[in-house]
Amino acid sequence: MRPRTKMRKLAILLVAAAALTTAACNTIAGAGKDVSATGAAVTDTAHDATPH
């Protein structure tokens, strides 16, 4: 394999890996926000249900 072809394949692989990593980070951040919102809703409901 020619060195130029090898470098081109490596560059494409690195760009694809970077794109997948960025997409995964955004997905995980979104999931974290959802879990946080759910926790806040449970906490609010518990406070509302507690007799004063």
N, C-alpha and C positions, 0 to 999 in steps of 0.2 A: 504494500500500500504506500502511496506517495505521502511524504510528510505533510503536504498541504491539505490533502484529503483527510488525513488523520486529525489535523488541527481543526478543520471545519466540522467534523463529526463531534469532536470534543466540545467545541464552542456551542453547537446546537444542543448537546446534552446538558451543558451547564445552564444555558438559557431556559431550557425546559424544566430543569430542577429548580431554578430560582422562581419560575412562574408557579410551580406546584407548591413550593414552600410559602410563597406569599398568599396563595389562595387558602392554604391550610391555616395560616395565622389569622386571617380574617374570619374564617369559620370558627376557630376556637375562641376568638375574642367575642364573636356574636353569641356563642353558646354560654360563655361566662356571663355576659350581660343578661341573658335569659334566666340563668340560674340565680343571679343576684336579684332580679326582679321578682322571681318566685319566692325567694327567701323573705324579701320585704313584704310581700303580700301575706305570707304565712304569719309573720311577726305582727302585722297590723290586725289580722283576724284574731290572733291570740289576745292582743290587747283589748280589742272590742268585746271579746267573749269573757274576759275577766271581770267578775263582779267588783264594783267599786264600793 
